[in-house]
Amino acid sequence: MTRFALLTALVNAAASLASPLAALAEPDPSLAFSVNVDGHTFINKGLVAFGLIPSNFTDSTGNTLGGIGSAIALSIGSFVAKSDGTFTGTIIAQPDRGFNVDGTIDYQGRQHEIDFVLNPYYSTAALSFTQAQQTLQLQYKGSLLYTERQGVRTSGLDALGVRAAQSGFPSNPDSDPVMPIPNSTFTHLTLDLEGLVLNADGTFWVSDEYGPYVYRFDSTGALIQTIQPPDAIVPLINGDVDFTSVDDPDTGRAGNKGFECLTVDESTNTLWVMLQSATIQDGGNKKSNSRYTRLLSYDISQPATVRPALTAEYVVPLPQDSNGDTLASSEISFVSENLFLVLSRDTNGHGGDDTKSTYKGIDLVNITSATNIAGSSFDSHKNPVAKKGKLDKSVTPAVYTAFVSLINSTQLARFGLHNGDPSDATLIDAKWESIALAPIGDAQNPHDFFLFTAADNDFITTQGISQGQPYNAGLDNDNQFLVFRVTLPTR
């Protein structure tokens, strides 16, 4: 019996017993935490579900299913409330660039379709780890692979090469700017995928770290559009574009810290994208100086034949730990005009640098009073907005407010989880990198949402398959999912 089958059998056996899952209408009030932002009270009502997909599970291509917390989205129209108090839906999960502990690989970009049954748990009583997995049951359905316009598959190899811009850029929407490729002989588009936004017409946007660029794909997974950010963000070495993630450039996005965050305001057809931390010229070469990252917006109201225009750009101050090091951002989600959820975290937890995490938060960012620097001198790599981490006095940053902690010990214990030693399957994962919101439809609480998040487990397993070859990463790091219930009064 496979590990996945064994876990499924255990969950089914537990469900057949007298279940401790309480049928409460909403979370116990003692679990709530609230903050005030711009005159509105936002409430974190607590962790309500936990689920996982085992680290050794394989996708339809025969490769280990991993890294799926890099970005998630709820399939449009899939979320349904059932009469028995459960909810069903489909998560679209996008991994990054494959198993790369020993170096990047030729991993084709893709997304996975995962059905779920959510049975929210609202009691304060502690569940066992096995019982907790009844609250969010996950079932893999299939995968969609990404290609370029000519049907050529994408890659995940480090971008050591640059493909020349096609003539007509940027005036011709069917052409491309300079593009990241593995090398001069292997010219496939290479992607380190992070953000994901689904569109009602079946197309979807993704953001990547190499460019860092934003790409639009059609419903078959074929590339149809590319957005290149301002000069200040494109990585330059000795004045030339250089997309490698291994070394920091002279200016532009820091190595392996590109467009980690992507979201959309559907009401205004505005796409929002944010860097993981500061550009090099803004202090991004040191953790202590890299807190001032950039949030950009693009007009996507026009047809796909029209290249989206940059409409705004703001500076977001990321949180810092007790040592003064920046806690980089991993995801963003639009809440309402000028307001976003942003996930920032350290790198500790299961599969991380240490077992004890000190910060993993899904927080609130308000840009109401922030300075729009789009089109200003700060869009040139020659003019830092935060030289050596010191913000220019002419610029007012966004306001960052802590909101949902993923490592609250009381919340974790209710689901058989913990933070810190021992390093086992019940230790919370290190790299949480995704956000998805689903309206609950509670007439008594019309602004309540389920907040889904998933971890990027870095494909770490002792029974892995990568590009047809087995591997042993020395640890089984399952793909963990958490669901919180939150009140967002402005959404």
Secondary structure, 3 states (H helix, E strand, C coil): CCHHHHHHHHHHHHHCCCCCCCCCCCCCHHHCEEEEECCEEEEEEEEEEEEEECCCCECCCCCECCCHHHEEEECCCCCEECCCCCEEEEEEEECCCCCCCCCCCCCCCEEEEEEEEECCCCCCCCCCHHHHCCCEEEEEEEEEECECCCCCECECCCCCEEECCCCCCCCCCCCCCCEEECCCCCCCCECCEEEEEECCCCCEEEEECCCCCEEEECCCCEEEEEECCCCCCCCEECCEECCCCCCCCCECCECCECEEEEEEECCCCEEEEEECCCCHHHCCCCHHHCCEEEEEEEECCCCCCCCCEEEEEEEEECCECCCCCECCEEEEEEEECCEEEEEEECCCCECCCCCCCCCEEEEEEECCCCCCCCCCHHHCCCCCCCHHHCCCCCCCCCEEEEEEECCCHHHHHCCCCECCCCCCCCECECCECCCEEEECCECCECCEEEEEEEECCCCCCCCEEECCEEECCCCCCCEEEEEEEEECCCC
